[in-house]
Amino acid sequence: MRTTRTAAALLAASALVVVAGCSSSGGKEAKDSPSKDGGGGVPATTGRLKIAMVTHSGEGDTFWDIVQSGAKVAARKDNVEFLYSANKEGKEQAQLVQAAIDQKVDGIIVTLAKPEAVQDVVKKAVAAGIPVVTINSGAEFSKSLGALSHIGQDESVAGEAIGEELNKRGKKKAVCVIHEQGNVSLEARCAGVKKTFKGTVENLNVDGTNTPATTSSIEAKLQAGKDIDAVVALGAPIAAAAVKAKEGAGSGAEVNTFDLNAEVVKQLKAKQIGFAVDQQPYLQGYLAIDELWLNKVNGNVIGGGKPILTGPALVTEKDVPALEKLTADGTR
């Protein structure tokens, strides 16, 4: 498995080791278990923390299921009540963040896919003394809104990695499928592909995730452009739609995708997908909960306020044996 951010991976791994050493069985028990050297170790909270995660997508999307899985494991360990909500519309997502503020939560985890829609309410949370960690999207806006840090991959760098890989595979014409207009992270991915790909790239806007309309849109594009030899999907459900569209169009284009789940691993194994970009969503959820807990009980800021990179890593059929069990368990 190749990664363009070895240092980031080491940072993430070391962060997990530190957290595990601080509290192997939960925040509450750490309070009653002094360290062997006679000190109290990392101080625990005097009560159960309540942390809300509000994302721009979630329902029916395996990517966000994996993010939640990581967050829930960290929450159980840290004695945290985990609250989750999502809405793809920026205005509604902002309302969900406001609801978390009204509940007087101890921390908020939020995505910034549509930063202009949520920036005011995020600033409001920070002003109210609620620490905020941003994840997954909108890294470039995180610091200006007052968040402790951002956890995710650099979407532009991830797109550039795809462009470079397409060059190595000898591709000449690609279509980059954007399934949510206005999402800054998706736009950055396609822009990154264009930056490094020596061939031509055309963006294709489709309506939502794995729907018949999305499949039909991709199929029509492939039928009209017989010289298209690569499809870049920006999420696992879109990859599934692209595979169907390729078959329907009788196209020889190679389908590649951002993000990983069990279905993508099966498609890699069957060579229906050439490669995938893994940004480790489980780690995004896990570290976000841990950062807010550690900040509350020990004043820590993971990464010193700098973005904490969880990807990108390119995976191919060669990585399938190592990934099959992990994706089946919902952790990769």
N, C-alpha and C positions, 0 to 999 in steps of 0.2 A: 504494500500500500504506500503510495507516494503522497507526501504532504509538502505544501509550500510554506508551512509555518511550523518547523520543528520546535523552535523556541516556545511558540505558543502552546504546543502540545505538552511540552515539558512543564510549563507553568501550570496548565490545567491539571496535569497529573500530580504535581507537587501540592497544588491547592487541595486536592482530594485527600492526599495523605495527611496534610496538616489538619484538615477538618476531622478525618477519621480518628486521629490521635487525640483531638480535643474532647470528643464525645462519641464514644462508640455505641452507646445505647440510648442517646437522647439527651436533650437539654436539661430535662428535669433531674435525671439521675446524676448528671455531672455536678449539680449543686451539692449533692450528698456524698460525693466521692472525691476526696482530696487526692492530689497526686502523691506518688511515692516519695518525692523529695521533701514532703511536709508542707508544700504550698497548696493553694486551693485550685491550681490549674486555671483554665479559662472560666471566669465567673458565669454562672447560669442566670437566667432570668428569674425574677421572683414569681412569675406566673406564666401562663401559656400565652405565646405570641399569636397574633392573628395577621396573616399576610395574604394579600389579594394579588392575583395575576389576571391582567386584562389584556387580551390579545386581539388582533385584527382579523383573525380567522380561527377556526377551531372545530366546529361541528362537522363530523363526518370526514375529517382529515387526519390520516394516520400520523402525519408529522407532529401535529399538536397533541395527539395522544401520547407520543413519545416524550415530548416536552413535559407534559403533565406527569408522566410516570417518574421522571427524574425528580421533579418538584415534590411529588408525594413521598418518595423515599427519604429525601432530605427533611421533609416536614415531620415525618414520624420520628426520625432520629433527633431532631432539634426541638421536639415538643411544640410544634407549630400547627395551628389550625389553618389549613390551606383553602382559600376561596378562589374559584376559577369562573371567569365569564369571558365571552368573546362576541364581537360583532364586526362584520366586514365593512360596515359604513362608519366613516370617521366620526360623524356627529354622535351616533349611538355608542361608539366605543368611548368617547369623551364622557358621555352620561354614565357609563359603567364605572369609569374612574371616579367620577363625582360621588357615585353611590358608595364606593370604597372609602372615600374621604369621610362621608357622612357616618359610616359605620365605625369611624375612628380606629382604623386598622393600624397595626404597628409598622407596616411596610407595604409598598406597592411595586409590583413587577409589571412593566408595560412595554408593548411594542410600539414602534414609531413608523409604521408603514406609511401613514398619512400624517406627518408631523404637524402640518398647519391646523389640522382638526383637533389635535389633542394637546398641543403645546401649552395653551393657557391653563388647562385643568391640571397638567403635570406640574407646572410652576406653582399652582395653587396648593397642591399637595405638599410640595417642598416648603412653601411658605408656612404651611400649617405644622411643620415639624415632622412630617412623615417622610422617612427616607425612601428614595425611589431608585430602582435598578431597571435599566432598559435592556431588552434582549432582542435578538434576532434581526431587527430592521431599524434603520435610521440611526446608525452609530454616529454619524457626523453631527447629529442634532443633540445627542445625549448630554454632553457636558454643558452646553449653553442653557439647557432647561434645568440644570441643577442636580442631575442624577449622580449617584455615587460613582457609577461606571456603566459600561455597556458590555454585554456578553453575547458573542455571536461570531460570525465570520465577516471578513471584509468582502462585501458583495462585488465590488469592482475587481479586486484581486482574484476572486473566484471566477468571474467571467473571463478575465485575462487567461487564467489557467485552462479554461475550456477552449479558448481561441488557439492557444499554443498546442493543445492536444489535437485539435482538428487539423492543424498544420502538419503535425507528425503523421496523421492518418491520411494525408493527401487529399483532404476535402477541398472543394472549390466554391460551393454555394450552400449557404445555410439559411434556415429560417428559425428565428427565435420567437417562441410562442409566449406572449404575455397574457396571463389569464385574469389579471386584475388591474385595470387601468388606474393610474394615479398612485400606484404602489411604488415608492421611490426605490425600494430594494430590487424589485423586478426590473425596473428601468436600468438600474446600475449594473445588473447582471448582463443584460443584453449589450449595454454600452461597453462593458469590459470585453465581451466576446469580439465586438467590432474593433476594439483597440489593437488586439494582437493577431486576429485572424487575417491571413493574407488573401483570402478569398473575399466573396461578397456576403453580407448579412442583411437580411430583411426582417423587420419585426412584423409579427402577425398578432393582432389583438383578437382574443376570443372571449366568449361569455362564460366565465366561471370555470370550475374544475371539470371532473370527468362526466360530462353530459353528452347526450347525442348531438347537441348543437356544436359543442367544441370539437368532437370527432369529425363532424361534417365539415366544419370550417378548415380543419387541417387537411382533410382528404381533398377538398376542393383546391386548396393551395398546391398540394402535391400533384394533382392531375393537371393543373394549369402550368406548373413549372417542372417539367420532366427532368430538367438539369439540376434540380435540388438534390444534393447528395448528403445532407445532414439536417436533422431536426433537433433543435435544442429546446427541451421542455424545462420549465422552471419549477416543477414540482412533480412528485411521484404520480398523483392522479392524472396530470397532463401527459406524463410519459405513457401511461396506460392507454389514454385516448389516442396518442400519436401512433402507438403500435397498431391499434385497430385501423386508424386512418391510412397508415402505410399499406396495410393489407388490402384495404378497400380500393386504394388508388393504384395498386400494382406497382408501387414505387420501390426503387432500390435504395432509397435514402437510409442512412444510419440514424437511429434514434438514440439520443443521449439526454441525460437529465440531471437536474439539481435534486438533491435530497434522496434519502435512502429509506426503504422500508422492506418488509418481507417480500412483497410483490416485485419490487425492483430487483431484489436479489435473485428471485426466480427467473426474471426476464434476462438478467445478466447471464445466468447459468444456461438459459436456452438460446443465448446470443441474439435475443430480440432487442436488447439495448447494448450499445457498445461500451459505455462507461457512465459512471454517476459521480456526482460531487457530494461528499458527506460532510455536513457541518455539525454533526453530533448534537442533535436536538435534546437528547437526554441530559447531556452535560449542561446545556443552557438552563434547563429547568432546575437541575440539582444545584448548580453553583449560585444561581440567583437567590434561592432560599437560603443557602449557607451564607452568602455574603450579607444578607439582611440580618440573619441571626447573629453572626459574628460582629457585625457593626453595632448591633444593639447591646450585646453582652460584653464586648471587648474593644469596641471602637475601631475595628479593623476595616480596611477598604482593600479588597482583593485587587491586585494589579496597580495599586497606588493611584487609582483614578483613570488609568489608561484603559483602552478597550482590551477585553480579555478574548482572545481569538480561539474559537473552537473548530475552525476549519480555515481553508478548504483542504480536503484530501480526495484525490481521484481514486476510485475503485473500479476494478474490471472483473471479468469472470475468474481471474486468478485469485481474487480475494474471497470468492464465494464460500469455500469450505470454512473459513474463519468467521464469516458473517451469518451463515444460515441459522445457527442456534441463537445468536444474539438478537437477530431481527425477529425470530419466532418468539423470543421472550419479551419483545417490545422495548429493548434497551438500546437498539441501534436502528 
